[in-house]
Each structure stands twice: as structure tokens, then as C-alpha cells.
């Protein structure tokens, strides 16, 4: 069940055919999901509730000109490779999503996969973009179960079709607004008057407090309190902790086929935070809310001379800033939709030590939305 299956229309722009980031031509998504064992936690053995997700932005990633930008809402998290994105304004790798303690392995595996296609004697290098959120409530996170072969599996499985959501890939062990969370995606198609371009969003949602969850302005979290659907585990502290039920983090990946420049991509990434906020996220001190946006509209602008050397200049196109505001609305709406789809597609999961993250039941959500008209 997804938002549009429930006739929940977020915003004004229509979604693409798949309502997914893969509605942006050339973008592919793949997952590797690890679910093993039950019972008490034994570090290194499990239970395992984790995985890795990859977003491949273009078939010629690393050679195509993919302008990109990024934004930090709250920085208690990690996304590797962002310094080079900020410096160059270009995305040159797939984007990996996983758990907090597996970032290094995913990063190294993406390098290894790309290196297989390179001349070993060439001066080739890579600074992949890999992001994380923490799944330690359900997963043996310190066991570091994500291995190189799982990254290769995710890369090999990546395609342009509908994107599996919820308890898959990097989102397997994630919790969102006190419900089972995970991977979610959505898209919006701009009107012809704004170019008819597509904006797609993919999230790894592991953030938010229950009482703050809102859907189209309806206070769903307050209507379904923890007394009705309990949290995965109580958070007790030896002192009066100021945010006892605050969630973890969210990663947002924004894609578009428009010819945007790096500073415009950065502005799109910034607007993802408004979509997070409209759903009830606040970028708490304990949260890592990191966003990246890339544009494929100039992917073919890199030319080579007859001897294979880069050309001295590249002819690129750029969207007029007079038409950029509809993209902001599309990012906000698609981010909201992606978070909601992550919640609706996730299923109740029991992980380490019997900790259980309960799903947001579509029928119960329908009742709450109907009660508010």
C-alpha cells in the first residue's frame, strides 16, 4: 500500500508513472537486504536487520557531467564524498545508503566495483558518496554484517523499475516517527509551463517523534499515540533527558532530468528539509539529516577531443532561475510522499532482544484521515 493507492494526494503536482526516483530517466536503484536470526543480541552473530541501497544516477556515472549540490539540516550523521561535491559541483559516483557502522565497507566496495572497469595503470581515483542512519535498535550494528559482496549485489540488482520500499536495503532496520520506517520514494512531474521535467526523491527514513507525525496537516502521531502502538523500545536515561523519544536520522536523495547548475542543485537539496518538516521532522540535536540533489540535464555535455583528451570547454544548458520555484515545490511534495511511502510499505519487524517496531497500518491511517475530513 502506498500513498496514492490510498488516494492521499500530497501537494499539487502529479506523480510520475512509478511515483519513484526512477521516473527520472536513467536513474536506477538496487538493494541488498540482510535479515538473519532472532533473540538476544550476540555481537558479531546477530540478530541481523540491515542492508545496503544504491542509487545509480546515470549509466555513465563518473564520466557524465552530473551537477550536484548538498545540504545539512542537522549534522549528527555521515555522508562521505560531500567535500568534493561542494568543491566541484559534480556527482561522480553511485550513492550508497546503509547503517552507521558500515559506511566504510560500502564506500570501499563501491570503489572496488568501479576500479574493475579502469586501467590499473591509470591515475584513476574515486570519492564515493555513502550515507548512513542508525539501525541499532533492531540490528546487531556493531557486528558490521554488510560486506563487499552485498554492495556488489545491490549494484547488480539496480534497475529503472518500481523501487521496493520499506524493510529493504539500507532501510531494513530503520524506525520512523516511532513506526517501522525504511526506504521510501516518490516523484513529481512539473507542468509544461515549467519545462515538464521530473523530480524524484528517495529517502532512508529513521527519524522523528511519534507525536509530531503529520500527514497533509493531519496530526496522525497524536491520533495514534504510543499507548495504542508502542515504540520499539523505551528510552530511559538516568536524568531528565530533554528529547526522550526523538528519532534518529534521515537521508534524502533528490534527482531531476532538468539542466540545473550546482548552486541550483544545492537549493533543491535545501528544500528537502521543508518536506521533512511538513511531516513533523525537526532536525533534532541527535539527528543526522543530510540531503543531496543531482541533475542529469547536462550529462552529455562532456566532450573529448580526437585523441581522447578532455575538451577545453563544455557547452552546457542552464535552467533560468525564473522557473526554479516549481522545482522547490516538487522536492517538498516528493519528500513528503517518499517518507509516507516508507511508512506505509514497511512491515512490523522484531529484531535484537525482541525489540519490535510496529508498522503504520494503512487502515488505521485511513480512519484518522477520514476523521479529520
C-alpha positions, 0 to 999 in steps of 0.5 A: 500500500502506498500513498496514492493507492490510498488516494492521499494526494500530497501537494499539487503536482502529479506523480510520475508513472512509478511515483519513484526516483526512477521516473527520472530517466536513467536513474536506477536503484538496487538493494541488498537486504540482510535479515538473519536470526532472532533473540538476544543480541550476540555481537558479531552473530546477530540478530541481523536487520540491515542492508545496503541501497544504491542509487545509480544516477546515470549509466555513465556515472563518473564520466557524465557531467552530473551537477550536484549540490548538498545540504545539512539540516542537522549534522549528527550523521555521515555522508562521505564524498560531500567535500568534493561535491561542494568543491566541484559541483559534480556527482561522480559516483553511485550513492550508497545508503546503509547503517552507521557502522558500515559506511566504510565497507560500502564506500570501499566496495563501491570503489572496488566495483568501479576500479574493475572497469579502469586501467590499473595503470591509470591515475584513476581515483574515486570519492564515493558518496555513502550515507548512513542512519542508525539501525541499532535498535533492531540490528546487531550494528556493531557486528558490521554484517554488510560486506563487499559482496552485498554492495556488489549485489545491490549494484547488480540488482539496480534497475529503472523499475518500481523501487521496493520500499520499506524493510529493504536495503539500507532501510531494513532496520530503520524506525520512523516517527516511532513506526517501522520506517525504511526506504521510501520514494516518490516523484513529481512531474512539473507542468509544461509551463515549467519545462515538464521535467521530473523530480524524484526523491528517495529517502532512508527514513529513521527519524522523528517523534511519534507525536509530531507525525503529520500527514497533509496537516493531519496530526496522525502521531497524536491520533495514534499515540504510543499507548495504542502502538508502542515504540520499539523500545523505551528510552530511559536515561538516568536524568531528565533527558530533554528529547526522550523519544526523538528519532534518529536520522534521515537521508534524502536523495533528490534527482531531476532530468532538468539542466540545473547548475550546482548552486541550483542543485544545492537549493533543491537539496535545501528544500528537502528539509521543508518536506521533512518538516511538513511531516513533523521532522525537526532536525533534532540535536541527535539527528543526522539529516543530510540531503543531496540533489543531482541533475542529469540535464547536462550529462552529455555535455562532456566532450573529448577531443580526437585523441581522447583528451578532455575538451577545453570547454563544455557547452552546457544548458542552464535552467533560468532561475525564473522557473526554479520555484516549481522545482522547490515545490516538487522536492517538498511534495516528493519528500513528503510522499517518499517518507509516507511511502516508507511508512506505509510499505514497511512491515512490523519487524522484531529484531535484537532482544525482541525489540519490535517496531510496529508498522503504520497500518494503512487502515488505521491511517485511513480512519484518522484521515477520514476523521479529520475530513 
